[in-house]
Amino acid sequence: MTSTDAESRFSRRRADKFGERRRELADAALATLADRGYARTSLRDIAQASGSSLGVLHYYFRDKVELITYCVSRYKARCVERYDTIAAHATDPEELLRDAGEGLAATLEQDALLHRLWYDLRSQSLFEESFRLDVADIDASLERMIGRIVDAYAALVGVEPRCSRGVAYAAFDGLFQQALLRHLSGDPAALDDLRAGTRLLLTRLV
């Protein structure tokens, strides 16, 4: 092995460890951010809650903006993977209608505070330019996710979607956000209405 090869392997291991530690810190920070929201949470709060020092957080993240966008991006990427699995494995239209509705209702019920954090971040991007590129990237990934669900349902019923992916995403995003607001307010019908609304939207969009 040449010295160049050894240096390359060392650099990769160092980068892997750095990335792994960033992920660990982000996952530890996510619960605090989700509970308190962006504006009411400082890096010091996150450091205390995660058992890390402020200096450690600053070593791995430039500032709170980078930390929160990294946290939310990681969480939303996991959401996209789950719905891509639904779209890829559905074998008939009824199955897809059921699984899509159940999937949205389950993630809303289990991770309501994390979704609230996403909407908080997206609202902050209206005022803080530093958020906008990351928010746009997350939004684009969610739009593609909804597009794949709609395309999968359209293929199963043998027709073409009746609208663009952007329109489909806007419709589902509005449905989900309203359900989230109702669920956080204690409305017992919010989850069932989300399931029913998902079914209705999918059948209307194709």
SEKEGU-90786 format. One record per residue (C-alpha): x, y, z; residue number from 1. Coordinates in nm, 4 decimals. Layout:
+----------+----------+----------+---------+
|        u |        v |        w | drentor |
+----------+----------+----------+---------+
|        X |        Y |        Z |     NUM |
...
+----------+----------+----------+---------+
***
This chain:
+----------+----------+----------+---------+
|        u |        v |        w | drentor |
+----------+----------+----------+---------+
|   0.0000 |   0.0000 |   0.0000 |       1 |
|   0.1375 |   0.3389 |  -0.0947 |       2 |
|   0.1441 |   0.6363 |   0.1382 |       3 |
|  -0.1218 |   0.8004 |  -0.0804 |       4 |
|  -0.3520 |   0.4979 |  -0.0376 |       5 |
|  -0.3013 |   0.5012 |   0.3387 |       6 |
|  -0.3773 |   0.8730 |   0.3578 |       7 |
|  -0.6907 |   0.8216 |   0.1490 |       8 |
|  -0.8152 |   0.5427 |   0.3760 |       9 |
|  -0.7423 |   0.7533 |   0.6835 |      10 |
|  -0.9321 |   1.0474 |   0.5344 |      11 |
|  -1.2323 |   0.8269 |   0.4549 |      12 |
|  -1.2381 |   0.6808 |   0.8068 |      13 |
|  -1.2146 |   1.0288 |   0.9548 |      14 |
|  -1.4977 |   1.1528 |   0.7322 |      15 |
|  -1.7090 |   0.8489 |   0.8223 |      16 |
|  -1.6580 |   0.9097 |   1.1948 |      17 |
|  -1.7347 |   1.2789 |   1.1527 |      18 |
|  -2.0565 |   1.1999 |   0.9650 |      19 |
|  -2.1581 |   0.9366 |   1.2184 |      20 |
|  -2.1083 |   1.1775 |   1.5080 |      21 |
|  -2.3074 |   1.4483 |   1.3268 |      22 |
|  -2.5931 |   1.2036 |   1.2843 |      23 |
|  -2.5815 |   1.1040 |   1.6509 |      24 |
|  -2.5886 |   1.4659 |   1.7657 |      25 |
|  -2.8701 |   1.5514 |   1.5254 |      26 |
|  -3.0838 |   1.2611 |   1.6430 |      27 |
|  -3.0268 |   1.3628 |   2.0044 |      28 |
|  -3.1167 |   1.7245 |   1.9240 |      29 |
|  -3.4297 |   1.6410 |   1.7283 |      30 |
|  -3.6534 |   1.5702 |   2.0286 |      31 |
|  -3.5610 |   1.9002 |   2.1943 |      32 |
|  -3.6193 |   2.0974 |   1.8754 |      33 |
|  -3.9495 |   1.9223 |   1.8110 |      34 |
|  -4.0714 |   1.9919 |   2.1637 |      35 |
|  -3.9718 |   2.3580 |   2.1855 |      36 |
|  -3.9660 |   2.4755 |   1.8243 |      37 |
|  -3.6954 |   2.6666 |   1.6428 |      38 |
|  -3.7360 |   3.0101 |   1.8010 |      39 |
|  -3.7467 |   2.8870 |   2.1612 |      40 |
|  -3.4491 |   2.6506 |   2.1375 |      41 |
|  -3.0868 |   2.7620 |   2.1602 |      42 |
|  -2.7754 |   2.5593 |   2.0871 |      43 |
|  -2.7077 |   2.5684 |   2.4606 |      44 |
|  -3.0475 |   2.4057 |   2.5246 |      45 |
|  -2.9674 |   2.1369 |   2.2696 |      46 |
|  -2.6230 |   2.0770 |   2.4185 |      47 |
|  -2.7672 |   2.0328 |   2.7664 |      48 |
|  -3.0434 |   1.7995 |   2.6461 |      49 |
|  -2.8068 |   1.5856 |   2.4392 |      50 |
|  -2.5358 |   1.5623 |   2.7041 |      51 |
|  -2.2814 |   1.7403 |   2.4838 |      52 |
|  -2.0906 |   2.0616 |   2.5271 |      53 |
|  -2.1613 |   2.3756 |   2.3302 |      54 |
|  -1.8127 |   2.3505 |   2.1850 |      55 |
|  -1.8823 |   2.0024 |   2.0498 |      56 |
|  -2.1979 |   2.1205 |   1.8754 |      57 |
|  -2.0098 |   2.4121 |   1.7196 |      58 |
|  -1.7423 |   2.1727 |   1.5968 |      59 |
|  -1.9946 |   1.9634 |   1.4037 |      60 |
|  -2.2442 |   2.2359 |   1.3066 |      61 |
|  -2.1750 |   2.5979 |   1.2144 |      62 |
|  -2.4873 |   2.7275 |   1.3862 |      63 |
|  -2.8434 |   2.6464 |   1.4824 |      64 |
|  -2.9620 |   2.6918 |   1.1235 |      65 |
|  -2.7334 |   2.4167 |   0.9964 |      66 |
|  -2.8275 |   2.1866 |   1.2846 |      67 |
|  -3.2036 |   2.2208 |   1.2475 |      68 |
|  -3.2001 |   2.1853 |   0.8690 |      69 |
|  -2.9798 |   1.8776 |   0.8991 |      70 |
|  -3.2140 |   1.7260 |   1.1605 |      71 |
|  -3.5293 |   1.7875 |   0.9606 |      72 |
|  -3.3706 |   1.6737 |   0.6345 |      73 |
|  -3.2709 |   1.3423 |   0.7929 |      74 |
|  -3.6166 |   1.2847 |   0.9352 |      75 |
|  -3.7979 |   1.3718 |   0.6129 |      76 |
|  -3.5628 |   1.1470 |   0.4149 |      77 |
|  -3.6780 |   0.8550 |   0.6300 |      78 |
|  -4.0408 |   0.9515 |   0.5607 |      79 |
|  -3.9735 |   0.9502 |   0.1871 |      80 |
|  -3.8232 |   0.6009 |   0.2093 |      81 |
|  -4.1356 |   0.4671 |   0.3830 |      82 |
|  -4.3740 |   0.6039 |   0.1199 |      83 |
|  -4.1520 |   0.4940 |  -0.1646 |      84 |
|  -4.1868 |   0.1423 |  -0.0239 |      85 |
|  -4.5662 |   0.1779 |  -0.0273 |      86 |
|  -4.5625 |   0.2983 |  -0.3877 |      87 |
|  -4.3236 |   0.0257 |  -0.5001 |      88 |
|  -4.4984 |  -0.2711 |  -0.3379 |      89 |
|  -4.8690 |  -0.2024 |  -0.3930 |      90 |
|  -5.0237 |  -0.4636 |  -0.6214 |      91 |
|  -5.3762 |  -0.3276 |  -0.6572 |      92 |
|  -5.5469 |   0.0136 |  -0.6282 |      93 |
|  -5.7367 |  -0.0654 |  -0.3089 |      94 |
|  -5.4197 |  -0.1756 |  -0.1340 |      95 |
|  -5.2459 |   0.1478 |  -0.2275 |      96 |
|  -5.5395 |   0.3610 |  -0.1146 |      97 |
|  -5.5439 |   0.1835 |   0.2202 |      98 |
|  -5.1688 |   0.1814 |   0.2781 |      99 |
|  -5.1183 |   0.5449 |   0.1783 |     100 |
|  -5.3915 |   0.6608 |   0.4154 |     101 |
|  -5.2712 |   0.4391 |   0.6978 |     102 |
|  -4.9134 |   0.5523 |   0.6437 |     103 |
|  -4.9980 |   0.9210 |   0.6650 |     104 |
|  -5.2200 |   0.8691 |   0.9698 |     105 |
|  -4.9551 |   0.6604 |   1.1469 |     106 |
|  -4.6736 |   0.9099 |   1.0960 |     107 |
|  -4.8969 |   1.1976 |   1.2036 |     108 |
|  -4.9953 |   1.0153 |   1.5220 |     109 |
|  -4.6450 |   0.8933 |   1.6081 |     110 |
|  -4.4393 |   1.1948 |   1.5031 |     111 |
|  -4.6739 |   1.4917 |   1.5309 |     112 |
|  -4.4115 |   1.7111 |   1.6988 |     113 |
|  -4.1538 |   1.6333 |   1.4308 |     114 |
|  -4.3975 |   1.7319 |   1.1570 |     115 |
|  -4.4784 |   2.0472 |   1.3530 |     116 |
|  -4.1055 |   2.1227 |   1.3526 |     117 |
|  -4.0993 |   2.0886 |   0.9726 |     118 |
|  -4.3823 |   2.3374 |   0.9307 |     119 |
|  -4.2088 |   2.5664 |   1.1794 |     120 |
|  -3.8914 |   2.5521 |   0.9706 |     121 |
|  -4.0802 |   2.6146 |   0.6485 |     122 |
|  -4.2551 |   2.9152 |   0.8013 |     123 |
|  -3.9228 |   3.0510 |   0.9280 |     124 |
|  -3.7863 |   3.0321 |   0.5724 |     125 |
|  -4.0339 |   3.3044 |   0.4734 |     126 |
|  -3.8392 |   3.5416 |   0.6981 |     127 |
|  -3.4884 |   3.3941 |   0.7093 |     128 |
|  -3.3137 |   3.3485 |   0.3781 |     129 |
|  -3.0601 |   3.1111 |   0.5317 |     130 |
|  -3.3290 |   2.8432 |   0.5511 |     131 |
|  -3.4662 |   2.8714 |   0.1995 |     132 |
|  -3.2398 |   2.6445 |  -0.0033 |     133 |
|  -3.2675 |   2.3595 |   0.2471 |     134 |
|  -3.6425 |   2.4007 |   0.2785 |     135 |
|  -3.6747 |   2.4028 |  -0.1003 |     136 |
|  -3.4741 |   2.0790 |  -0.1189 |     137 |
|  -3.6937 |   1.9088 |   0.1430 |     138 |
|  -4.0092 |   2.0346 |  -0.0252 |     139 |
|  -3.8876 |   1.9015 |  -0.3598 |     140 |
|  -3.8202 |   1.5578 |  -0.2106 |     141 |
|  -4.1705 |   1.5476 |  -0.0605 |     142 |
|  -4.3225 |   1.6579 |  -0.3901 |     143 |
|  -4.1449 |   1.3726 |  -0.5671 |     144 |
|  -4.2636 |   1.1320 |  -0.2974 |     145 |
|  -4.6282 |   1.2305 |  -0.3436 |     146 |
|  -4.5778 |   1.2202 |  -0.7195 |     147 |
|  -4.4608 |   0.8603 |  -0.7003 |     148 |
|  -4.7653 |   0.7639 |  -0.4932 |     149 |
|  -4.9992 |   0.9297 |  -0.7436 |     150 |
|  -4.8149 |   0.7754 |  -1.0397 |     151 |
|  -4.8308 |   0.4314 |  -0.8783 |     152 |
|  -5.2050 |   0.4594 |  -0.8213 |     153 |
|  -5.2607 |   0.5877 |  -1.1751 |     154 |
|  -5.0654 |   0.2947 |  -1.3170 |     155 |
|  -5.2672 |   0.0459 |  -1.1129 |     156 |
|  -5.5992 |   0.1832 |  -1.2421 |     157 |
|  -5.4642 |   0.2244 |  -1.5942 |     158 |
|  -5.4965 |   0.6003 |  -1.6412 |     159 |
|  -5.2739 |   0.9088 |  -1.6423 |     160 |
|  -5.2590 |   1.1534 |  -1.3482 |     161 |
|  -5.4888 |   1.4499 |  -1.4025 |     162 |
|  -5.2547 |   1.7092 |  -1.2529 |     163 |
|  -4.8879 |   1.7918 |  -1.2091 |     164 |
|  -4.6820 |   1.6660 |  -0.9181 |     165 |
|  -4.6749 |   2.0180 |  -0.7797 |     166 |
|  -5.0531 |   2.0379 |  -0.7636 |     167 |
|  -5.0783 |   1.6904 |  -0.6106 |     168 |
|  -4.8217 |   1.7802 |  -0.3450 |     169 |
|  -4.9978 |   2.1066 |  -0.2610 |     170 |
|  -5.3246 |   1.9185 |  -0.2124 |     171 |
|  -5.1744 |   1.6501 |   0.0101 |     172 |
|  -4.9659 |   1.8998 |   0.2049 |     173 |
|  -5.2745 |   2.1054 |   0.2840 |     174 |
|  -5.4661 |   1.7944 |   0.3874 |     175 |
|  -5.1847 |   1.6768 |   0.6119 |     176 |
|  -5.1205 |   2.0143 |   0.7727 |     177 |
|  -5.4873 |   2.0597 |   0.8588 |     178 |
|  -5.4988 |   1.7098 |   1.0058 |     179 |
|  -5.1876 |   1.7898 |   1.2103 |     180 |
|  -5.3437 |   2.1068 |   1.3500 |     181 |
|  -5.6606 |   1.9186 |   1.4432 |     182 |
|  -5.4658 |   1.6295 |   1.5972 |     183 |
|  -5.2533 |   1.8628 |   1.8079 |     184 |
|  -5.5742 |   2.0304 |   1.9230 |     185 |
|  -5.7084 |   1.6961 |   2.0421 |     186 |
|  -5.9640 |   1.6335 |   1.7650 |     187 |
|  -6.0368 |   1.2570 |   1.7804 |     188 |
|  -6.1592 |   1.2515 |   1.4190 |     189 |
|  -5.8406 |   1.3986 |   1.2704 |     190 |
|  -5.6715 |   1.0678 |   1.1875 |     191 |
|  -5.9792 |   0.9043 |   1.0361 |     192 |
|  -6.0470 |   1.2144 |   0.8300 |     193 |
|  -5.6870 |   1.2064 |   0.7065 |     194 |
|  -5.7296 |   0.8451 |   0.5961 |     195 |
|  -6.0549 |   0.9293 |   0.4187 |     196 |
|  -5.9092 |   1.2448 |   0.2665 |     197 |
|  -5.6085 |   1.0547 |   0.1314 |     198 |
|  -5.8383 |   0.8064 |  -0.0396 |     199 |
|  -6.0533 |   1.0844 |  -0.1836 |     200 |
|  -5.7582 |   1.2864 |  -0.3111 |     201 |
|  -5.5898 |   0.9942 |  -0.4814 |     202 |
|  -5.9082 |   0.8985 |  -0.6643 |     203 |
|  -5.9667 |   1.2595 |  -0.7713 |     204 |
|  -5.6115 |   1.3288 |  -0.8885 |     205 |
|  -5.6038 |   1.0528 |  -1.1482 |     206 |
+----------+----------+----------+---------+
***
